[in-house]
Amino acid sequence: MFNTKFPIYAFTILIALISNIIVVLFTSKKSKFTKKEILCMLIYENIGIVIGAKIFTFLLNPEKGFNFNKLGLSSYGALFGSILFLLLFSFQFKKSIKKIITIFAPSFPLMYSIGKVGCFIVGCCYGIKYNGFGKVVYHYSKIAPNGVTLFPIQLVESVLFLLIFIYMLNCYVKKKRNEKTILNAVIMCSSAKFIFDFFRMSHVYVLISINQIISVCFIIISLFLKTKIHFSLNKKI
């Protein structure tokens, strides 16, 4: 896409992590956590994001060897890592993981959206061959095939996940920061990742990917929890 030695991908990841801090500081305003606790949670979470993203990438591609600096970043690995480290914080300092997740959840789709812009620029996670509206051609990418018209799947994902973030933020502004909002967002994000995986070049010879299997699991669990919440509310009525 661009012939430059500037570390664009690393820069977008940095922007994503900074945006996470900004959003969490906003969503935690009316929480009972102190600023020091929020700061500690952010440190735990960001460490979990980087470690989880890289380890998950290695587990999916063990044949490439474990070189921490050169390993790519997996979105689901980042999610698992962040949740694991937030759980660690929760157990260590005896804080409600439910309240912590409520604060941190909205920034996940935003980070993914920003990260996908970086993917688009450098060419990773590139789409299938495509010659229609919005097609993209790389000329200097070290990852994507150069001179081939491709579907801009990274940009499509970026836009949709940005919309999901706006939906969540709007719910928080309207004081609807509850389990239902988070579960709706999980279903939307997981459904999008499941569908969009079909438009990646890496999926051409694959029946169903690991990411799609994880997405289906998230959808099923979220639907189950939504049903459980619905019935519990009806019992109270």
C-alpha positions as CSV (number, residue, x, y, z in Angstrom):
1,M,0.0,0.0,0.0
2,F,2.7,2.5,1.1
3,N,6.4,2.3,0.4
4,T,7.7,3.4,3.8
5,K,10.0,2.2,6.6
6,F,7.9,3.8,9.2
7,P,6.4,1.1,11.6
8,I,2.8,1.8,10.7
9,Y,1.4,-1.3,12.1
10,A,3.1,-0.9,15.5
11,F,1.9,2.8,15.5
12,T,-1.7,1.8,15.0
13,I,-1.5,-0.8,17.8
14,L,-0.1,2.0,20.0
15,I,-3.0,4.2,19.0
16,A,-5.4,1.4,19.8
17,L,-3.9,0.9,23.3
18,I,-4.1,4.6,23.9
19,S,-7.7,4.8,22.8
20,N,-8.4,1.9,25.2
21,I,-7.1,4.0,28.1
22,I,-9.2,7.0,27.1
23,V,-12.4,5.0,26.7
24,V,-11.9,3.2,30.0
25,L,-11.2,6.4,31.8
26,F,-14.6,7.6,30.4
27,T,-16.6,4.5,31.2
28,S,-15.2,4.3,34.7
29,K,-16.2,7.8,35.7
30,K,-19.2,6.8,37.7
31,S,-17.8,3.6,39.0
32,K,-16.7,3.0,42.6
33,F,-13.1,2.2,41.6
34,T,-10.4,4.7,42.5
35,K,-8.2,6.2,39.8
36,K,-5.3,4.1,41.2
37,E,-7.3,0.9,40.8
38,I,-8.3,1.8,37.2
39,L,-4.7,2.6,36.3
40,C,-3.6,-0.8,37.8
41,M,-6.3,-2.6,35.8
42,L,-5.2,-0.8,32.6
43,I,-1.6,-2.0,33.2
44,Y,-2.8,-5.6,33.8
45,E,-5.1,-5.5,30.8
46,N,-2.5,-4.0,28.3
47,I,0.1,-6.6,29.4
48,G,-2.5,-9.3,28.9
49,I,-3.4,-8.0,25.4
50,V,0.1,-8.1,24.1
51,I,1.1,-11.4,25.7
52,G,-2.2,-13.1,24.8
53,A,-2.2,-11.8,21.2
54,K,1.3,-13.1,20.6
55,I,1.0,-16.5,22.4
56,F,-2.3,-17.2,20.5
57,T,-0.6,-16.4,17.2
58,F,2.2,-18.8,18.1
59,L,-0.3,-21.6,19.0
60,L,-2.0,-21.2,15.6
61,N,1.4,-21.2,13.8
62,P,3.9,-23.2,15.9
63,E,5.9,-24.2,12.8
64,K,7.2,-20.6,12.5
65,G,8.8,-20.8,15.9
66,F,8.5,-18.6,19.0
67,N,10.0,-15.2,18.4
68,F,8.1,-12.8,20.7
69,N,9.2,-9.6,18.8
70,K,8.3,-11.0,15.4
71,L,5.1,-12.7,16.3
72,G,1.9,-11.1,14.9
73,L,-1.1,-10.1,17.0
74,S,-4.2,-12.3,17.2
75,S,-7.5,-10.4,18.1
76,Y,-8.9,-13.3,20.0
77,G,-5.6,-13.9,21.7
78,A,-5.6,-10.2,22.8
79,L,-9.2,-10.7,24.1
80,F,-8.4,-13.8,26.0
81,G,-5.2,-12.3,27.4
82,S,-6.9,-9.1,28.6
83,I,-9.8,-11.1,30.3
84,L,-7.3,-13.4,31.9
85,F,-5.2,-10.6,33.3
86,L,-8.3,-8.7,34.5
87,L,-9.4,-11.9,36.2
88,L,-6.0,-12.0,37.9
89,F,-6.5,-8.5,39.1
90,S,-10.0,-9.3,40.3
91,F,-8.8,-12.3,42.3
92,Q,-5.7,-10.6,43.6
93,F,-7.4,-7.5,44.9
94,K,-10.9,-9.1,45.5
95,K,-12.8,-6.8,43.1
96,S,-15.9,-7.7,41.1
97,I,-15.0,-9.1,37.7
98,K,-18.5,-8.3,36.5
99,K,-18.0,-4.6,37.2
100,I,-14.5,-4.6,35.7
101,I,-15.7,-6.2,32.5
102,T,-18.6,-3.7,32.3
103,I,-16.1,-0.8,32.3
104,F,-13.6,-2.4,29.9
105,A,-16.0,-4.0,27.3
106,P,-16.7,-0.9,25.1
107,S,-13.1,-0.3,24.2
108,F,-12.6,-3.8,22.7
109,P,-14.4,-3.2,19.4
110,L,-12.7,0.2,19.1
111,M,-9.2,-1.3,19.5
112,Y,-10.0,-4.0,16.9
113,S,-11.3,-1.3,14.5
114,I,-8.1,0.7,14.8
115,G,-5.9,-2.4,14.6
116,K,-7.6,-3.4,11.3
117,V,-6.6,0.0,9.8
118,G,-3.0,-1.0,10.5
119,C,-3.7,-4.5,8.9
120,F,-5.1,-2.8,5.8
121,I,-2.1,-0.5,5.4
122,V,0.6,-3.2,5.7
123,G,-1.4,-5.9,4.0
124,C,-1.9,-8.6,6.7
125,C,-5.2,-10.4,7.0
126,Y,-5.8,-9.5,3.3
127,G,-9.0,-10.4,1.5
128,I,-9.9,-12.7,-1.4
129,K,-9.3,-11.9,-5.0
130,Y,-11.9,-9.3,-6.0
131,N,-12.3,-6.9,-8.9
132,G,-15.4,-5.0,-7.9
133,F,-16.1,-1.7,-6.1
134,G,-13.6,-0.8,-3.4
135,K,-11.0,-3.2,-4.6
136,V,-7.5,-2.6,-3.4
137,V,-4.1,-3.4,-4.9
138,Y,-0.8,-3.6,-3.0
139,H,2.5,-2.7,-4.6
140,Y,4.9,-2.7,-1.7
141,S,3.5,-5.1,0.9
142,K,5.7,-7.8,2.4
143,I,2.7,-9.8,3.3
144,A,-0.1,-9.4,0.8
145,P,0.3,-10.4,-2.9
146,N,1.4,-7.4,-4.8
147,G,-0.3,-6.4,-8.1
148,V,-3.4,-8.4,-7.3
149,T,-6.9,-6.8,-6.9
150,L,-8.2,-7.8,-3.4
151,F,-11.3,-7.4,-1.3
152,P,-10.7,-4.7,1.3
153,I,-11.9,-6.9,4.2
154,Q,-9.8,-5.1,6.8
155,L,-11.5,-1.8,6.1
156,V,-15.0,-3.4,6.1
157,E,-14.2,-4.9,9.5
158,S,-12.8,-1.6,10.8
159,V,-16.0,0.3,9.9
160,L,-18.4,-2.3,11.3
161,F,-16.5,-2.7,14.6
162,L,-16.4,1.1,14.9
163,L,-20.2,1.1,14.6
164,I,-20.4,-1.6,17.3
165,F,-18.2,0.6,19.6
166,I,-20.6,3.6,18.9
167,Y,-23.5,1.4,19.8
168,M,-22.0,0.4,23.1
169,L,-20.9,3.9,23.9
170,N,-24.4,5.2,23.2
171,C,-25.8,2.6,25.6
172,Y,-23.4,3.7,28.3
173,V,-24.3,7.4,27.8
174,K,-28.0,6.4,28.1
175,K,-27.1,4.6,31.3
176,K,-27.7,1.1,29.8
177,R,-24.4,-0.3,30.9
178,N,-25.7,-3.8,31.7
179,E,-25.1,-7.4,30.8
180,K,-27.6,-7.3,28.0
181,T,-25.7,-4.5,26.2
182,I,-22.4,-6.4,26.5
183,L,-23.9,-9.7,25.3
184,N,-25.5,-8.0,22.3
185,A,-22.1,-6.5,21.4
186,V,-20.4,-9.9,21.8
187,I,-23.0,-11.5,19.5
188,M,-22.5,-8.7,16.9
189,C,-18.7,-8.9,17.1
190,S,-18.6,-12.7,16.9
191,S,-21.1,-12.9,14.1
192,A,-19.1,-10.3,12.1
193,K,-15.8,-12.2,12.6
194,F,-17.5,-15.4,11.6
195,I,-18.9,-14.0,8.4
196,F,-15.9,-11.9,7.4
197,D,-13.5,-14.8,7.8
198,F,-15.0,-16.2,4.6
199,F,-13.6,-13.1,2.7
200,R,-10.0,-13.6,3.7
201,M,-7.6,-15.2,1.3
202,S,-6.4,-17.6,4.1
203,H,-9.9,-19.1,4.2
204,V,-10.1,-20.1,0.6
205,Y,-9.0,-23.7,1.2
206,V,-10.4,-24.0,4.8
207,L,-13.8,-25.3,5.6
208,I,-14.0,-23.5,9.0
209,S,-11.3,-21.6,10.8
210,I,-10.2,-21.6,14.4
211,N,-11.5,-18.0,14.7
212,Q,-14.9,-19.1,13.3
213,I,-15.1,-21.9,15.8
214,I,-14.3,-19.5,18.7
215,S,-16.9,-17.0,17.3
216,V,-19.6,-19.7,17.3
217,C,-18.8,-20.6,20.9
218,F,-19.1,-16.9,21.9
219,I,-22.4,-16.6,20.1
220,I,-23.9,-19.7,21.8
221,I,-22.7,-18.7,25.2
222,S,-24.0,-15.2,24.8
223,L,-27.4,-16.4,23.6
224,F,-27.6,-18.8,26.5
225,L,-26.7,-16.0,29.0
226,K,-29.3,-13.6,27.4
227,T,-32.0,-16.3,27.8
228,K,-31.0,-16.9,31.4
229,I,-31.2,-13.2,32.2
230,H,-34.5,-12.9,30.4
231,F,-36.1,-15.7,32.5
232,S,-34.6,-14.5,35.7
233,L,-36.1,-11.0,35.1
234,N,-39.5,-12.6,34.3
235,K,-39.4,-14.6,37.6
236,K,-38.8,-11.3,39.5
237,I,-41.9,-9.8,37.9
